[in-house]
């Protein structure tokens, strides 16, 4: 039986602002293994310190998680993709 690594989640505090429609973002996911990977996601809501994102791990089912706001950046239409950080979303970190 294989196990998937976990991500570090944020705990929202204060007023939550919902998005009127999902916003395309890139999230620097911090894994329990210490790795950081950039993942495409959609921002659904936010506080001053956290963003609720919807994302799908490779081969997995859609998830919704709160992550630290500093780890989220908007996808700018027409911009060149940023250099990937760590592995692609299809190469999730292996659990040691």
N, C-alpha and C positions, 0 to 999 in steps of 0.2 A: 504494500500500500504506500503510495507516494503522498507527500504532504506539500502543500504550497506555502511559500513564505508569506508572512503578513506584512501589511503596510502600517506606517505610523499614521495615526489619525489625529485630527484636531478636535477639540471640544468647543462648539460654538458658545459664545458668551455675549449677551447683550441683544439688541434688536436685530432681527433677521430681515434682510431685504430680499424678496423673491425677484427673480428675473422675469420680465414680461414674456420672454421666450428664451430658450437655451442659448448660451453664448459659447462659441467655439474657443477652446483654450488648450494650452499645453501645460501639463502638471508634472513637476519633478517629484515623482513618487519615491519616497524614502522607505526602503524595505528593511525588515527586521534583520536581514543578512548584512546590512551596512551598505548595500548597493543603492544607487540612485539612477532611475531611468525616466526619460521623458515619455509621457503618455498623452495621446490625444484624448480629450474629454469635452464635456459640456458643463459650463457653470450654470447651476440652477438657482442658487441663493448665496448670500454672503453676510458676514458680520464684519466688524473692523479687523478681526484677526484670523478668520476662517472662511473658506469657500466650500459650498456643497457641490460636488462634481458627480456627473454620471459618466461612467466609462466601462469598457468591456475588455477584460484581459484576454489575451490570445487563447482560443480554445475554451473560454469560460463563458459565463453568463453575465449579462449587464449588472453593474453594481452602482450603488450610490454611497459616497463616503464624504465626510468632512475632512479637508486638508488645510494646512497652514496657508494663509493668503500669500505669503512671501514666495511660495512654491508654485504659484499659478501666474501664467501670462497669457494674454489674449493672442489669438491667431489673427494676424493682419491680412486681409484679403489682398492678393497680388504680391505679397512679400515673399522673398526667397525663404525656403525652410531653414530653420536654425540647424546648426550642426548638432547631431544627436548626442545626448549625454548618456553614457553607458550603453547598454544593449537596447535594441528596439523592443517595442511592446510585445513582439512575438517571441522574444527570448527572455522570459521571466527568470529572475534569479533562482538558482537551485538551492534547495534547503540542504545545509551541510549535514 
